[in-house]
Amino acid sequence: MAASRIVLAVALQRYVDFPPVALRAREVAAALARAGRAVIDVVTVEAPASLLPDVESTEEKLNRFVRALRGMGLEVEGHLLAGKPSERIPSFVVHSGAEFLVIGSHSKRSPLDVGLGSTANALVGECPCPIVMVWPTREESARARELMIPGYPFVFPYG
């Protein structure tokens, strides 16, 4: 089944440049798009600016992310959404008519991180199309564990 439209949902508002899992999800989406000559809609949902002072804006990051896909010769559109990712992404997928959703999960697959993660879990239940889930590598998961807050049992999501 060749897709004509693919949604790539990525978390670009984080405190790291591009999360490694987002870069790998970008490669997966690019491969799917090349196979079917599909358009890629890159979607990210913006966090309130007051939560992340003195960092590159989400819009600037989205533009850089999209440029890299265009540099691969792909037709790409960027979409900066506001609101709750677990609601905005499924709505975008439905309205865009996408045949696939590609998303990275920051799940560390540990007892403290049940299932897929809250956003990924919501997307599985709400999106009407197949979802391609890209997981962090062992090395990426190990680096993420290093970002733990002492005495706090959760890992910062990075992708």
C-alpha positions in Angstrom: 0.0 0.0 0.0 1.6 3.2 -1.1 0.7 6.3 0.8 0.2 9.7 -0.7 0.3 11.6 2.6 2.2 10.8 5.8 2.1 12.7 9.1 5.4 12.8 11.0 4.7 13.9 14.6 7.7 15.0 16.5 8.4 16.8 19.9 10.7 19.7 18.9 10.0 22.0 21.8 12.3 20.0 24.2 15.5 21.4 25.7 17.7 19.4 23.4 18.4 20.3 19.7 16.6 17.4 17.9 15.9 14.4 20.0 17.7 11.3 18.5 14.4 9.4 18.2 12.9 12.3 16.2 15.8 12.2 13.7 15.3 8.4 13.3 11.5 8.9 12.9 12.4 11.5 10.2 14.4 8.9 8.3 11.6 6.3 8.5 9.0 8.9 7.2 11.4 9.8 4.4 11.8 6.2 3.4 8.0 5.7 3.4 7.5 8.9 1.4 10.0 8.0 -1.2 8.4 4.6 -1.7 5.0 6.1 -2.5 6.0 9.6 -3.6 4.0 10.8 -0.6 3.8 14.3 0.9 5.0 14.5 4.5 3.2 16.7 7.0 5.6 17.4 9.9 3.5 18.2 13.0 4.7 19.5 16.4 2.7 20.9 19.2 4.1 23.9 21.0 4.6 24.2 24.7 3.9 27.5 26.3 7.0 29.7 25.8 7.1 30.7 29.4 8.1 27.1 30.3 11.2 27.1 28.1 12.8 30.6 28.3 16.0 31.4 26.3 15.8 28.5 23.9 15.3 28.4 20.1 11.6 28.8 19.3 9.6 25.7 18.3 8.8 27.4 15.0 12.5 27.9 14.2 13.2 24.2 15.1 10.3 23.0 13.0 11.6 25.0 10.0 15.1 23.4 10.3 13.6 20.0 10.7 11.5 20.5 7.5 14.4 21.9 5.5 16.4 18.7 6.1 13.5 16.6 4.6 13.2 19.0 1.7 17.0 18.6 1.2 16.3 14.9 0.6 14.1 15.9 -2.4 10.8 15.3 -0.6 7.6 17.4 -0.6 7.1 18.5 3.0 4.8 20.9 4.8 5.4 22.0 8.4 2.6 22.5 10.9 3.0 24.2 14.3 0.0 23.3 16.4 -1.1 24.6 19.8 -2.8 22.5 22.5 -2.5 19.0 23.9 -0.6 16.7 21.6 -2.8 13.7 22.4 -5.8 15.7 21.0 -4.2 17.8 18.3 -2.3 15.1 16.5 -5.2 12.7 15.9 -7.3 15.6 14.8 -4.7 16.7 12.3 -4.3 13.1 11.0 -8.0 12.9 10.4 -8.3 16.3 8.7 -5.2 15.7 6.5 -6.4 12.4 5.2 -3.0 10.8 6.0 -2.5 7.1 5.4 0.3 6.7 7.9 1.4 8.4 11.2 5.1 8.1 12.1 6.0 9.0 15.7 8.9 8.5 18.0 8.3 7.2 21.5 10.5 8.3 24.4 9.3 5.3 26.4 12.1 3.7 28.3 10.2 0.4 28.6 10.8 0.4 32.3 8.3 -0.5 35.2 8.0 3.3 35.8 7.1 3.9 32.2 4.0 1.9 31.6 3.0 1.1 28.0 3.9 3.5 25.2 3.8 6.8 27.0 0.7 8.9 27.4 0.8 10.7 24.0 1.7 7.6 22.0 -1.0 5.6 23.9 -3.6 8.2 23.0 -2.6 8.3 19.4 -2.9 4.5 19.1 -6.5 4.8 20.3 -7.5 7.8 18.3 -5.8 7.7 14.9 -7.7 6.0 12.1 -4.5 5.0 10.2 -1.6 2.7 10.8 1.1 4.1 13.1 4.8 3.5 12.7 6.4 3.8 16.1 10.1 4.5 16.3 11.7 3.6 19.6 14.9 5.0 21.2 18.0 2.8 20.9 19.5 1.3 24.1 22.2 4.0 24.0 19.6 6.8 23.7 17.6 5.2 26.6 20.8 5.0 28.7 21.6 8.7 28.1 18.0 9.7 29.0 18.3 7.9 32.3 21.3 10.1 33.0 18.9 13.1 32.9 16.9 11.9 35.9 16.3 14.3 38.7 17.8 13.0 41.9 15.1 11.5 44.1 12.4 11.8 41.4 11.6 8.5 39.7 10.8 9.7 36.2 13.0 10.4 33.2 12.7 13.6 31.2 11.0 12.8 27.9 13.3 13.8 25.1 11.5 12.8 22.0 
